Amino acid sequence: MGVVENPELPKSVRRHLEPEERVLFAIKKKISLEKPKWLLVTDRRIIYLDEKVLGRYDLKAIPYQKLEQVTVKLGVMSSEFVIEGEESISLKLGWMNKEEARKAINAIKDALNAIAVEPVSIDVKKRLTSETWTLRKPKELVTRSMPARTQPQVIEKEDPLEKLKKLKELYDMGVISQEEYEEKRKKLLEQI
């Protein structure tokens, strides 16, 4: 999937994109007289923008490290797109049609697979008049810029203090969650 270089993205989205962050997929939906709603899948997170009148907007961004599950319920007349994350983050979008919802969940799956060591799992339940897609990310995401196969070998050869420094770097970069960091930190402190 190519990068979406779209100058039509609203200023409010462009203002919140991080340096070098790439938009991989974008859906814009205008419902009746309302301002447009956007769902963007970037190489780092999922962004939802609900534009309001007079330059106001609501923006929610869920980094992939905090993403737990994406569920799409496709019915005959409508679809419901639910994004769930850590810390009770939940985002429900009922304005996408079936095809847009399928494209969005596949874009999220592709973005997660691009940075995950283990493949993302996706379950599809097809019924007579509906279908439900559930995407669950692997427990631990590690960026491919840090080779996963060599990482354990390097860590095993280092002393616990070096391991602690590397663990802190991974946490600061957002590669591992706070819970994962604390759990691994405790284990390393026991080795000292």
Order of alpha helices (4+ residues) and beta strands (2+ residues): alpha-beta-beta-beta-beta-beta-beta-beta-alpha-beta-beta-alpha-alpha-alpha
